[in-house]
Amino acid sequence: MDILNLVFLLLLAVVASRILANLVPLPLPILQILVGVVLALPPFGMAVELRPEIFMLLFIPPLLFYDGWKIPKREFTEHSAEMTAMSLLLVLLIVVLAGYFIHWLLPAIPLGASFALAAILSPTDALSVIAIAQGRLPRHMAHQLEGEAMMNDATGLVSFKFALAAAISGSFSLVSATGEFFVIALGGVLIGGGLSWAFGRLKRWMTARGLFDPSAYVVMVLLLPFAAFYLAEHAGMSGILSAVAAGMVQSRVDMLPVKTTTRILNRSIWEMLDFSFNGLVFLLLGLQFPRIAARVWEGAGEQSYGMPTLLFTALAIMALLLVVRFLFVFAYHWTEGRIRRLRGQPVEDKPLGLFSALSAVAGVRGAITLAGVLSVPLMIGDTPFPGRDLMIFLAAAVIILSLIVGALGIPYFLKRMPNDDEARHEREMRTVRRTLAQAAVAWLENWRQQNTSDDLDRSALHSEVAGRVIESYRRDLDALKDREDAANEAVHGRDMEIDLRRQAIAVRRKALYRLRKHHEIDEQMLQALLRDLDFDEAALR
């Protein structure tokens, strides 16, 4: 199939799957896998066979970069110990236990390849979990899952790379691998972080000289994860951690004073790319799954295993991942609680077993696992990579099983979890908004006093304009008061004003279309004025 037709059809399928998700009560990743399977069957017969190294370079850097970009930095710092334990100790535990377990269950997969499969099964996919939970996860757990997913994407993929190298070379030394792990990890972080910092300095230099252009900046940001990944890999360091570090540093750079249009454009494009790339990965899984299953079925006739054995192996691996994750989370929080009590520090009262069970079923595998396992080389020299189809089949089966477990288990445990996080978060947001509004009112009052003039008309104009702006902020302050009735009334008034403004914008937009229809303005003026109206409407949100 022509590559352009293939790209267009896949993107169209991603959009169609998102529309179907509003009609079919299935998690979006599962639906996208099913769409891919349908497209792979007659009469569509779409065949996709990406080269592993191209797959890794195309999908991994932007996904990891955006993970680093959007991780909440305060929660990442506050819960760094927990995230480090989940993304380092738990990953290594899964690699060792699941690696030996897979080789014991299915000796057809060599031990090195079993460790590689276990390593690539260790990263979790926070995006799929949040989509399943639909915003109902406790904030602490949502942030912990996002931070863990970002970090264990990196540690899991680096461990996968080491295990894959061991499977190819046939030799492995734990001491040398550990030392090399920290060297290439640190090198990757320094390269990605340094490149992103230099990019931020370049942006500041261009802004100071009037050379900054939002569109050119966004294109450069899109290329940044690929540059960070490629430079680190070329230097023999971790391109994975380089992409993550570049995203984390760039999110700080993006918070610096820049044009509003730049931020809007930047965020919109990255949200679109994240949605598209995740959707494409799951579609590709569905497209390749029937062919992989057929090859595994053919190979099963020549080996000592059959399809029931493979399905049992996938179920057993999934069960092991659930048990290990449950026990690790339970042990970590139990130990943390004991240490805090010994130090006389407050301990959050929560049902530990229920919390651990929710965390266990929330350990959904997704895009990174699939992207990694599809990057396994086809050949070692002139010999096919041993067990490659089995690895992809088992990884795909575990991804699907984890999505099913998450789709069933997360809503079940959420109903039984006490959750006052949302109310506490709203109180914090209200307090911060009140502080910001008070700061604005104080500045405006000071501005009005400083801009008195002997010209009575000009002074009156300053006072009138400042008074209107101050009044709008005072309405916001009334809405943020703790008195429920006054707050509800102010909120209702503000909502009414926003609604009227939106309707007025819609009227202006229709009038604009009418002017264009009667050829009173040209296409260029229409586009420019529509853009202004779009920004006005976006500001009301």
NORTA-V198982 format. One record per backbone hydrogen bond with DSSP energy under -0.5 kcal/mol. NH is the residue of the N-H (numbers start at 1). CO is the residue of the C=O. If there is no record, write none. Layout:
# NORTA-V198982
nh=NH co=CO
nh=NH co=CO
This chain:
# NORTA-V198982
nh=6 co=2
nh=7 co=3
nh=8 co=4
nh=9 co=5
nh=10 co=6
nh=11 co=7
nh=12 co=8
nh=13 co=9
nh=14 co=10
nh=15 co=11
nh=16 co=12
nh=17 co=13
nh=18 co=14
nh=19 co=15
nh=20 co=16
nh=21 co=17
nh=22 co=19
nh=23 co=20
nh=24 co=20
nh=26 co=24
nh=31 co=27
nh=32 co=28
nh=33 co=29
nh=34 co=30
nh=35 co=31
nh=36 co=32
nh=37 co=33
nh=38 co=34
nh=39 co=35
nh=40 co=36
nh=41 co=37
nh=41 co=38
nh=44 co=41
nh=45 co=41
nh=46 co=39
nh=48 co=46
nh=55 co=51
nh=56 co=52
nh=57 co=53
nh=58 co=54
nh=59 co=55
nh=60 co=55
nh=60 co=56
nh=61 co=56
nh=63 co=59
nh=64 co=60
nh=65 co=61
nh=66 co=62
nh=67 co=63
nh=68 co=64
nh=69 co=65
nh=70 co=66
nh=71 co=67
nh=76 co=72
nh=77 co=73
nh=78 co=74
nh=79 co=75
nh=80 co=77
nh=83 co=79
nh=84 co=80
nh=85 co=81
nh=86 co=82
nh=87 co=83
nh=88 co=84
nh=89 co=84
nh=90 co=85
nh=92 co=88
nh=93 co=89
nh=94 co=90
nh=95 co=91
nh=96 co=92
nh=97 co=93
nh=98 co=94
nh=99 co=94
nh=99 co=95
nh=100 co=96
nh=101 co=97
nh=102 co=98
nh=103 co=99
nh=104 co=100
nh=105 co=101
nh=106 co=102
nh=109 co=106
nh=110 co=108
nh=114 co=110
nh=115 co=111
nh=116 co=112
nh=117 co=113
nh=118 co=114
nh=119 co=115
nh=120 co=116
nh=121 co=117
nh=122 co=118
nh=122 co=119
nh=123 co=119
nh=125 co=364
nh=126 co=124
nh=129 co=125
nh=130 co=126
nh=131 co=127
nh=132 co=128
nh=133 co=129
nh=134 co=130
nh=135 co=130
nh=136 co=133
nh=142 co=138
nh=143 co=139
nh=144 co=140
nh=145 co=141
nh=146 co=142
nh=147 co=143
nh=148 co=144
nh=149 co=145
nh=150 co=146
nh=151 co=147
nh=152 co=148
nh=153 co=149
nh=154 co=150
nh=155 co=151
nh=156 co=152
nh=157 co=153
nh=158 co=154
nh=159 co=155
nh=160 co=156
nh=161 co=157
nh=162 co=158
nh=163 co=159
nh=164 co=160
nh=165 co=161
nh=166 co=162
nh=167 co=163
nh=168 co=164
nh=169 co=165
nh=170 co=166
nh=177 co=173
nh=178 co=174
nh=179 co=175
nh=180 co=176
nh=181 co=177
nh=182 co=178
nh=183 co=179
nh=184 co=180
nh=185 co=181
nh=186 co=182
nh=187 co=183
nh=188 co=184
nh=189 co=185
nh=190 co=186
nh=191 co=187
nh=192 co=188
nh=193 co=189
nh=194 co=190
nh=195 co=191
nh=196 co=192
nh=197 co=193
nh=198 co=194
nh=199 co=195
nh=200 co=196
nh=201 co=197
nh=202 co=198
nh=203 co=199
nh=204 co=200
nh=205 co=201
nh=206 co=202
nh=207 co=203
nh=208 co=204
nh=209 co=205
nh=210 co=207
nh=211 co=206
nh=212 co=206
nh=217 co=213
nh=218 co=214
nh=219 co=215
nh=220 co=216
nh=221 co=217
nh=222 co=218
nh=223 co=219
nh=224 co=220
nh=225 co=221
nh=227 co=223
nh=228 co=224
nh=229 co=225
nh=230 co=226
nh=231 co=227
nh=232 co=228
nh=233 co=229
nh=234 co=230
nh=235 co=231
nh=236 co=233
nh=237 co=232
nh=238 co=184
nh=239 co=237
nh=242 co=238
nh=243 co=239
nh=244 co=240
nh=245 co=241
nh=246 co=242
nh=247 co=243
nh=248 co=244
nh=249 co=245
nh=250 co=246
nh=251 co=247
nh=252 co=248
nh=253 co=249
nh=254 co=250
nh=255 co=251
nh=255 co=252
nh=256 co=253
nh=262 co=259
nh=263 co=259
nh=264 co=260
nh=265 co=261
nh=266 co=262
nh=267 co=263
nh=268 co=264
nh=269 co=265
nh=270 co=266
nh=271 co=267
nh=272 co=268
nh=273 co=269
nh=274 co=270
nh=275 co=271
nh=276 co=272
nh=277 co=273
nh=278 co=274
nh=279 co=275
nh=280 co=276
nh=281 co=277
nh=282 co=278
nh=283 co=279
nh=284 co=280
nh=285 co=281
nh=286 co=282
nh=287 co=283
nh=288 co=284
nh=289 co=285
nh=290 co=286
nh=292 co=288
nh=293 co=289
nh=294 co=290
nh=295 co=291
nh=296 co=292
nh=297 co=293
nh=298 co=294
nh=299 co=295
nh=300 co=296
nh=301 co=297
nh=301 co=298
nh=302 co=299
nh=303 co=299
nh=310 co=306
nh=311 co=307
nh=312 co=308
nh=313 co=309
nh=314 co=310
nh=315 co=311
nh=316 co=312
nh=317 co=313
nh=318 co=314
nh=319 co=315
nh=320 co=316
nh=321 co=317
nh=322 co=318
nh=323 co=319
nh=324 co=320
nh=325 co=321
nh=326 co=322
nh=327 co=323
nh=328 co=324
nh=329 co=325
nh=330 co=326
nh=331 co=327
nh=332 co=328
nh=333 co=329
nh=334 co=330
nh=335 co=331
nh=336 co=332
nh=337 co=333
nh=338 co=334
nh=339 co=335
nh=340 co=336
nh=341 co=337
nh=342 co=338
nh=343 co=339
nh=344 co=341
nh=345 co=340
nh=350 co=348
nh=352 co=350
nh=355 co=351
nh=356 co=352
nh=357 co=353
nh=358 co=354
nh=359 co=355
nh=360 co=356
nh=361 co=357
nh=362 co=358
nh=363 co=360
nh=364 co=362
nh=370 co=366
nh=371 co=367
nh=372 co=368
nh=373 co=369
nh=374 co=370
nh=375 co=372
nh=376 co=373
nh=380 co=383
nh=381 co=379
nh=382 co=380
nh=383 co=380
nh=385 co=378
nh=388 co=385
nh=391 co=387
nh=392 co=388
nh=393 co=389
nh=394 co=390
nh=395 co=391
nh=396 co=392
nh=397 co=393
nh=398 co=394
nh=399 co=395
nh=400 co=396
nh=401 co=397
nh=402 co=398
nh=403 co=399
nh=404 co=400
nh=405 co=401
nh=406 co=402
nh=407 co=403
nh=408 co=404
nh=409 co=405
nh=410 co=406
nh=412 co=408
nh=413 co=409
nh=414 co=410
nh=415 co=411
nh=416 co=413
nh=417 co=413
nh=417 co=414
nh=418 co=416
nh=424 co=420
nh=425 co=421
nh=426 co=422
nh=427 co=423
nh=428 co=424
nh=429 co=425
nh=430 co=426
nh=431 co=427
nh=432 co=428
nh=433 co=429
nh=434 co=430
nh=435 co=431
nh=436 co=432
nh=437 co=433
nh=438 co=434
nh=439 co=435
nh=440 co=436
nh=441 co=437
nh=442 co=438
nh=443 co=439
nh=444 co=440
nh=445 co=441
nh=446 co=442
nh=447 co=443
nh=448 co=444
nh=449 co=445
nh=450 co=446
nh=451 co=447
nh=452 co=449
nh=456 co=454
nh=459 co=455
nh=460 co=456
nh=461 co=457
nh=462 co=458
nh=463 co=459
nh=464 co=460
nh=465 co=461
nh=466 co=462
nh=467 co=463
nh=468 co=464
nh=469 co=465
nh=470 co=466
nh=471 co=467
nh=472 co=468
nh=473 co=469
nh=474 co=470
nh=475 co=471
nh=476 co=472
nh=477 co=473
nh=478 co=474
nh=479 co=475
nh=480 co=476
nh=481 co=478
nh=484 co=482
nh=487 co=483
nh=488 co=484
nh=489 co=485
nh=490 co=486
nh=491 co=487
nh=492 co=488
nh=493 co=489
nh=494 co=490
nh=495 co=491
nh=496 co=492
nh=497 co=493
nh=498 co=494
nh=499 co=495
nh=500 co=496
nh=501 co=497
nh=502 co=498
nh=503 co=499
nh=504 co=500
nh=505 co=501
nh=506 co=502
nh=507 co=503
nh=508 co=504
nh=509 co=505
nh=510 co=506
nh=511 co=507
nh=512 co=508
nh=513 co=509
nh=514 co=510
nh=515 co=511
nh=516 co=512
nh=517 co=513
nh=518 co=514
nh=519 co=516
nh=520 co=515
nh=521 co=515
nh=526 co=522
nh=527 co=523
nh=528 co=524
nh=529 co=525
nh=530 co=526
nh=531 co=527
nh=532 co=528
nh=533 co=529
nh=534 co=530
nh=535 co=531
nh=536 co=532
nh=537 co=533
nh=538 co=534
nh=539 co=535
nh=540 co=536
nh=540 co=537
nh=541 co=538
